[in-house]
Amino acid sequence: MSYLQVSLFTIFVTLCLQDLSAATPDPEQDWASWRGPYSNGTAAEGQTPPTQFGSRKNLLWKVKVPGRGHSSPVIVGDKIFLTTADEQRQVQGVVCFDRKTGKQLWITPIHKGSFPPEIHPKNTHASGTVACNGDALFTAFYNGGQVKLSALSMSGKPLWSKPAGRFNPQKYKYGHAASPLLYGNTVIISGESENGSFIAAFAQNSGKEVWRIQRRADISFSSPIVANVAGRDQLLISGLFEVSSYDPKTGNKLWAVEGTTQATCGTMVWDGDLVFASGGYPKAQTIAVNARSGQVVWQNNQKSYEQSMLAHDGYLYAHTDAGVGICWRASDGKEMWKTRLGGKVSSSPTLAGGNIYIGNEAGQVFVFKATPDSYQEVARTKFSDELFATPTFVDNNICYRVATQDGQRQEYLFCFGEK
């Protein structure tokens, strides 16, 4: 082998090792997927993000985000990742920013063309959040009448891409919103429409299918999640007229109970052996199920449809579609308090530093104590015109994806922290 060949080979190996050098995400330091390090909308213990923040207060940096999307920021190592879509050029992909400065590092197109002709005006072509295992990034996009699953390296190089399943709803052309879920060595994704619904698992390193669940042919939008409840890992999902649990290793059904009527959007949450789901179209319902017996423990007629809920320390917190914040006792559903916050909400509540952060679609953020005693507001602020994405909390900082409407819509990524 010539000196030139040896040098080129050395460079190639070095680049490959750099791509594979990322450590496994640390729940204390990273926010690697939808709903955070514990999959339940709770930041790592010890996080003390600011409660007072805005365009002129505790702003560390802000940067323009190309394209449009509602996915949450994912933060691993020294990078922040977002899915995004250029609707005019019909390009879906991932954009990466420097965690400390906000500088855009790279943007990788994954799909070009074949956008669905119609989606709900509140949805986007990049609503699913990236999932990261420390070595690779996984995305799910609605494209070409299918849910397409793809993997990128940490530096944005395409690794593999494949159709995960057919997805081409005609009755309700709202689009797709589910985020990929990492479990063991697999990546799991759902797609649910009247043309056939599925949840499927694929090998992270190759995209090879591991198992597949055929679900009821109807429309729903929730992301599946894995929780360790009732002594085992359970893959939980609501919608399609039931609350369901599956074995995440095999896809075998563990239990199911009727609930939440046709469609839900929120991701399920849990506390002890109880799991909770809310939403339901056309009827409203919040429901608690014993994950050991598969029996309904309590239910009511409130609805958190677009957003997920938050379970913490024996209590369940929700923000309804009508702009009302509610706290229930998790064990029996007793209402502890209820207050009107105002505004339509699509983002989900997040817990950090003993406080719950929730933002409405008009860009107003409410911060209140995570306590069942009463609604105790800590702060409220407004620094954008549009807020759909759920924030992430790392290094005592908050990252928000928002948009302004000053003549022309422009998305931004804000990073707030105590100065």
C-alpha positions as CSV (number, residue, x, y, z in Angstrom):
1,M,0.0,0.0,0.0
2,S,1.4,3.4,-1.0
3,Y,2.0,6.2,1.4
4,L,-0.9,8.1,-0.2
5,Q,-3.2,5.1,0.2
6,V,-2.1,4.7,3.9
7,S,-2.7,8.4,4.5
8,L,-6.2,8.3,3.0
9,F,-7.0,5.1,4.9
10,T,-5.9,6.7,8.1
11,I,-8.0,9.8,7.5
12,F,-11.0,7.6,6.7
13,V,-10.6,5.5,9.9
14,T,-10.2,8.7,11.9
15,L,-13.4,10.2,10.6
16,C,-15.3,7.0,11.2
17,L,-14.0,6.8,14.8
18,Q,-14.9,10.5,15.3
19,D,-18.5,9.7,14.2
20,L,-18.7,6.7,16.6
21,S,-17.0,8.4,19.5
22,A,-20.1,10.0,21.0
23,A,-20.9,8.5,24.4
24,T,-24.2,7.0,25.4
25,P,-26.6,9.9,26.3
26,D,-26.3,10.8,30.0
27,P,-29.7,11.5,31.6
28,E,-28.0,14.1,33.8
29,Q,-26.4,15.9,30.9
30,D,-28.4,15.2,27.8
31,W,-32.0,15.3,26.4
32,A,-31.8,12.6,23.8
33,S,-35.4,12.0,22.7
34,W,-39.1,13.0,23.0
35,R,-40.1,13.7,26.6
36,G,-36.6,13.7,27.9
37,P,-34.1,11.6,29.8
38,Y,-36.8,9.6,31.7
39,S,-39.4,9.6,28.9
40,N,-42.0,11.4,31.1
41,G,-41.4,15.1,30.6
42,T,-39.2,15.5,33.7
43,A,-35.7,17.0,33.7
44,A,-32.9,15.5,35.6
45,E,-32.8,16.2,39.3
46,G,-30.7,19.2,40.3
47,Q,-31.7,21.3,37.3
48,T,-32.3,24.9,38.2
49,P,-33.3,26.7,35.0
50,P,-34.5,30.3,35.2
51,T,-38.1,31.0,35.8
52,Q,-37.7,34.6,34.6
53,F,-36.7,34.8,31.0
54,G,-37.5,36.5,27.7
55,S,-36.0,38.3,24.7
56,R,-34.1,40.6,27.1
57,K,-33.7,38.6,30.2
58,N,-31.5,35.5,30.8
59,L,-31.1,35.0,27.1
60,L,-27.9,33.2,26.3
61,W,-28.3,33.1,22.6
62,K,-30.9,32.8,19.8
63,V,-30.5,31.5,16.2
64,K,-32.7,31.3,13.2
65,V,-34.0,27.8,12.3
66,P,-34.3,27.1,8.6
67,G,-37.7,25.7,7.5
68,R,-40.6,24.8,9.7
69,G,-41.3,22.1,12.3
70,H,-42.9,21.4,15.7
71,S,-40.3,18.9,16.9
72,S,-38.5,19.5,20.2
73,P,-34.8,20.2,20.4
74,V,-32.7,17.1,21.2
75,I,-29.4,17.8,23.0
76,V,-26.6,15.3,23.2
77,G,-23.0,16.1,23.9
78,D,-22.1,19.5,22.4
79,K,-24.8,19.5,19.8
80,I,-28.5,20.3,19.4
81,F,-30.6,18.5,16.8
82,L,-34.0,19.5,15.2
83,T,-36.0,18.0,12.4
84,T,-37.2,20.6,9.9
85,A,-39.0,20.9,6.6
86,D,-38.7,23.4,3.7
87,E,-42.3,23.3,2.5
88,Q,-41.7,25.2,-0.8
89,R,-38.8,23.0,-1.9
90,Q,-40.4,19.9,-0.3
91,V,-37.3,18.9,1.7
92,Q,-37.3,17.2,5.1
93,G,-34.2,16.8,7.1
94,V,-32.2,17.5,10.3
95,V,-30.3,20.6,11.3
96,C,-27.6,20.7,14.0
97,F,-26.5,23.6,16.2
98,D,-23.7,24.1,18.6
99,R,-24.9,23.6,22.2
100,K,-22.9,26.5,23.7
101,T,-23.3,29.2,21.0
102,G,-26.2,28.3,18.8
103,K,-24.1,28.4,15.7
104,Q,-25.5,26.2,12.9
105,L,-23.1,23.3,12.3
106,W,-24.8,21.4,9.5
107,I,-28.1,20.6,7.8
108,T,-28.8,17.3,6.1
109,P,-31.7,16.7,3.7
110,I,-33.2,13.3,4.0
111,H,-36.3,13.3,1.7
112,K,-36.9,15.5,-1.3
113,G,-40.3,15.8,-2.9
114,S,-43.3,13.5,-2.3
115,F,-44.9,15.6,0.4
116,P,-48.5,14.8,1.2
117,P,-50.8,17.2,-0.7
118,E,-52.6,18.1,2.5
119,I,-52.0,18.2,6.3
120,H,-53.7,20.0,9.2
121,P,-52.7,23.7,9.2
122,K,-51.5,23.3,12.8
123,N,-49.3,20.4,11.9
124,T,-46.0,20.4,10.0
125,H,-43.9,18.1,7.8
126,A,-41.4,17.8,10.6
127,S,-43.3,17.3,13.8
128,G,-41.6,14.1,15.1
129,T,-38.6,14.7,17.4
130,V,-35.2,13.2,16.7
131,A,-34.1,10.2,18.9
132,C,-30.4,9.8,19.6
133,N,-28.4,6.8,21.1
134,G,-25.1,8.7,21.3
135,D,-23.8,7.2,18.0
136,A,-26.7,7.9,15.6
137,L,-29.8,10.0,15.1
138,F,-33.2,8.5,14.1
139,T,-36.0,10.4,12.4
140,A,-39.5,9.5,11.2
141,F,-41.1,11.5,8.4
142,Y,-44.4,11.2,6.5
143,N,-43.4,11.1,2.9
144,G,-44.6,9.4,-0.3
145,G,-47.6,7.8,1.4
146,Q,-45.5,6.1,4.1
147,V,-43.8,6.7,7.4
148,K,-40.1,6.7,6.5
149,L,-37.5,5.9,9.1
150,S,-33.9,7.1,8.7
151,A,-30.6,7.0,10.6
152,L,-27.8,9.7,10.4
153,S,-24.4,9.8,12.0
154,M,-23.7,12.4,14.7
155,S,-22.1,14.5,12.0
156,G,-25.1,14.3,9.7
157,K,-24.0,11.5,7.3
158,P,-26.9,9.3,6.1
159,L,-26.6,5.7,7.4
160,W,-29.8,4.1,6.3
161,S,-33.3,4.9,5.4
162,K,-36.4,2.7,4.8
163,P,-40.2,2.7,4.7
164,A,-41.5,1.8,8.1
165,G,-45.1,1.3,7.0
166,R,-47.9,2.6,4.8
167,F,-49.4,5.9,6.0
168,N,-51.8,7.7,3.7
169,P,-54.9,8.8,5.6
170,Q,-57.8,10.1,3.5
171,K,-60.7,10.6,5.9
172,Y,-58.7,13.0,8.2
173,K,-55.7,14.4,6.3
174,Y,-54.0,15.8,9.4
175,G,-50.5,14.4,8.8
176,H,-48.1,12.4,11.0
177,A,-46.7,13.5,14.4
178,A,-45.3,10.4,16.2
179,S,-41.7,10.5,17.3
180,P,-39.3,7.5,17.1
181,L,-38.6,5.6,20.3
182,L,-35.3,3.9,21.2
183,Y,-35.5,0.7,23.2
184,G,-32.5,-1.7,23.6
185,N,-31.0,-2.1,20.2
186,T,-34.2,-1.2,18.3
187,V,-36.0,2.0,17.1
188,I,-39.8,1.9,17.4
189,I,-42.3,4.0,15.4
190,S,-46.1,4.1,14.9
191,G,-48.3,5.1,12.0
192,E,-52.1,4.9,12.5
193,S,-54.7,5.6,9.8
194,E,-57.8,4.1,8.3
195,N,-55.7,2.5,5.6
196,G,-54.0,0.3,8.2
197,S,-52.2,1.0,11.5
198,F,-48.9,-0.3,12.8
199,I,-46.3,-0.1,15.5
200,A,-42.9,-1.6,14.3
201,A,-39.4,-2.1,15.7
202,F,-36.2,-2.0,13.6
203,A,-32.6,-2.7,14.4
204,Q,-30.8,0.6,15.1
205,N,-27.6,-0.5,13.3
206,S,-29.2,-1.6,10.0
207,G,-32.9,-0.8,9.8
208,K,-33.8,-4.5,9.7
209,E,-37.4,-5.1,10.9
210,V,-37.5,-6.9,14.3
211,W,-41.2,-7.1,15.0
212,R,-44.5,-5.5,13.8
213,I,-47.9,-4.9,15.4
214,Q,-51.0,-4.6,13.2
215,R,-53.3,-2.2,14.9
216,R,-56.9,-1.2,14.2
217,A,-57.4,0.6,10.9
218,D,-58.3,4.1,12.2
219,I,-56.7,7.5,12.7
220,S,-54.7,8.5,15.8
221,F,-51.5,10.5,16.4
222,S,-49.8,9.5,19.7
223,S,-46.2,8.5,20.1
224,P,-45.6,5.2,21.9
225,I,-43.4,5.2,25.0
226,V,-41.8,2.5,27.2
227,A,-42.3,2.7,31.0
228,N,-41.1,0.3,33.7
229,V,-44.3,-0.3,35.5
230,A,-45.9,-3.2,37.4
231,G,-42.5,-4.9,37.5
232,R,-41.6,-4.9,33.8
233,D,-41.0,-2.8,30.8
234,Q,-44.3,-1.9,29.0
235,L,-44.8,-0.2,25.6
236,L,-47.8,2.1,26.2
237,I,-49.9,3.9,23.6
238,S,-53.5,5.3,23.6
239,G,-55.9,5.9,20.8
240,L,-57.9,3.7,18.4
241,F,-60.6,3.3,21.1
242,E,-58.3,1.7,23.6
243,V,-55.4,2.1,26.0
244,S,-52.8,-0.6,25.2
245,S,-49.7,-2.2,26.6
246,Y,-47.2,-4.3,24.6
247,D,-44.0,-6.1,25.3
248,P,-41.3,-3.8,23.7
249,K,-39.0,-6.8,23.1
250,T,-41.5,-8.7,21.0
251,G,-44.5,-6.6,20.2
252,N,-46.8,-9.1,22.0
253,K,-49.9,-7.5,23.6
254,L,-49.9,-7.5,27.4
255,W,-53.3,-5.9,28.0
256,A,-55.8,-3.4,26.6
257,V,-58.8,-1.6,27.9
258,E,-61.4,0.5,26.2
259,G,-60.8,4.2,26.5
260,T,-60.1,7.6,25.0
261,T,-62.4,6.9,22.0
262,Q,-61.0,7.3,18.5
263,A,-57.9,9.5,18.5
264,T,-55.3,10.9,20.9
265,C,-52.1,13.0,20.4
266,G,-50.5,12.9,23.8
267,T,-47.9,10.4,25.0
268,M,-48.9,8.4,28.0
269,V,-47.5,8.9,31.5
270,W,-47.3,6.8,34.7
271,D,-47.0,6.9,38.4
272,G,-46.3,3.7,40.3
273,D,-48.4,0.9,38.8
274,L,-50.9,3.4,37.3
275,V,-50.7,4.6,33.7
276,F,-52.6,7.6,32.4
277,A,-54.0,8.7,29.0
278,S,-56.1,11.6,27.9
279,G,-57.7,13.0,24.8
280,G,-60.1,11.3,22.6
281,Y,-61.9,12.4,19.5
282,P,-64.8,12.9,19.3
283,K,-65.4,12.4,23.0
284,A,-63.2,13.7,25.9
285,Q,-61.7,11.5,28.5
286,T,-58.9,11.2,30.9
287,I,-58.3,7.7,32.2
288,A,-56.1,5.9,34.8
289,V,-55.4,2.1,34.3
290,N,-53.7,-0.3,36.6
291,A,-50.8,-1.6,34.5
292,R,-50.6,-4.8,36.5
293,S,-54.2,-5.9,36.1
294,G,-55.2,-3.9,33.0
295,Q,-58.3,-2.5,34.9
296,V,-59.6,1.0,34.8
297,V,-59.1,2.7,38.2
298,W,-60.7,6.1,37.4
299,Q,-61.8,8.3,34.6
300,N,-63.4,11.7,33.9
301,N,-64.6,13.8,31.0
302,Q,-61.6,16.2,30.7
303,K,-59.4,16.3,27.6
304,S,-55.7,16.9,27.0
305,Y,-55.8,16.1,23.3
306,E,-52.9,17.9,21.6
307,Q,-50.6,17.8,24.6
308,S,-49.2,15.1,26.9
309,M,-49.8,15.2,30.7
310,L,-47.3,15.2,33.5
311,A,-47.3,12.7,36.5
312,H,-45.2,13.6,39.5
313,D,-45.0,12.6,43.1
314,G,-48.4,11.0,43.2
315,Y,-50.3,13.7,41.2
316,L,-51.3,14.2,37.6
317,Y,-51.0,17.6,36.0
318,A,-52.8,18.5,32.7
319,H,-53.6,21.5,30.5
320,T,-56.8,21.0,28.6
321,D,-57.5,22.1,25.1
322,A,-59.8,24.7,26.6
323,G,-56.9,26.5,28.3
324,V,-57.5,25.1,31.8
325,G,-54.8,23.8,34.1
326,I,-55.8,20.9,36.4
327,C,-54.1,18.8,39.1
328,W,-55.6,15.4,40.1
329,R,-54.6,13.0,42.7
330,A,-53.1,10.1,40.8
331,S,-54.5,7.3,43.0
332,D,-58.2,8.1,42.6
333,G,-58.6,11.1,40.3
334,K,-59.6,13.6,43.0
335,E,-59.4,17.1,41.6
336,M,-56.9,19.1,43.7
337,W,-57.1,22.4,41.8
338,K,-58.3,23.9,38.5
339,T,-57.4,27.3,37.0
340,R,-57.9,29.0,33.7
341,L,-54.5,29.8,32.2
342,G,-55.8,30.8,28.8
343,G,-54.9,30.1,25.2
344,K,-54.9,27.0,23.1
345,V,-52.0,24.6,23.9
346,S,-50.2,22.1,21.7
347,S,-46.9,21.8,23.6
348,S,-46.6,19.6,26.6
349,P,-45.9,20.5,30.3
350,T,-42.3,19.9,31.5
351,L,-41.0,19.6,35.0
352,A,-37.7,21.2,36.1
353,G,-36.4,22.5,39.4
354,G,-39.7,21.8,41.1
355,N,-41.6,24.0,38.6
356,I,-43.8,23.1,35.6
357,Y,-43.4,25.0,32.4
358,I,-46.2,25.1,29.8
359,G,-46.6,27.4,26.8
360,N,-49.6,28.2,24.7
361,E,-49.8,28.5,20.9
362,A,-49.7,32.3,21.1
363,G,-46.2,32.1,22.7
364,Q,-47.1,32.8,26.4
365,V,-45.2,30.6,28.9
366,F,-46.6,29.9,32.4
367,V,-44.3,28.7,35.2
368,F,-46.0,27.3,38.3
369,K,-45.1,25.1,41.3
370,A,-45.5,21.4,41.0
371,T,-47.7,21.2,44.1
372,P,-51.3,19.8,44.7
373,D,-52.0,22.4,47.3
374,S,-53.1,25.1,44.8
375,Y,-52.1,26.7,41.6
376,Q,-49.0,28.7,42.5
377,E,-47.8,30.8,39.6
378,V,-44.1,31.6,39.7
379,A,-43.9,33.6,36.5
380,R,-45.3,34.1,33.0
381,T,-43.5,35.5,30.0
382,K,-43.9,36.0,26.2
383,F,-41.0,36.2,23.8
384,S,-42.5,34.9,20.5
385,D,-45.7,34.9,18.5
386,E,-46.1,31.1,18.1
387,L,-45.1,28.2,20.3
388,F,-46.0,24.6,19.5
389,A,-42.8,22.7,20.4
390,T,-42.1,21.4,23.9
391,P,-38.9,22.8,25.4
392,T,-35.9,20.9,26.7
393,F,-33.9,21.4,29.9
394,V,-30.1,20.8,30.1
395,D,-27.2,22.4,32.0
396,N,-29.7,24.6,33.9
397,N,-30.7,26.0,30.6
398,I,-34.0,26.0,28.6
399,C,-34.1,25.5,24.8
400,Y,-37.3,26.7,23.1
401,R,-38.2,26.3,19.4
402,V,-40.6,29.2,18.5
403,A,-41.6,31.4,15.6
404,T,-42.3,35.1,15.1
405,Q,-44.7,36.6,12.6
406,D,-43.2,40.0,12.0
407,G,-44.2,40.3,8.3
408,Q,-42.9,36.9,7.5
409,R,-42.9,33.7,9.6
410,Q,-39.4,32.9,11.0
411,E,-38.5,30.1,13.4
412,Y,-35.9,30.6,16.1
413,L,-34.2,28.5,18.7
414,F,-33.8,30.3,22.0
415,C,-31.5,29.3,24.8
416,F,-32.1,30.7,28.3
417,G,-30.0,30.5,31.4
418,E,-29.1,32.4,34.5
419,K,-26.4,35.0,33.6
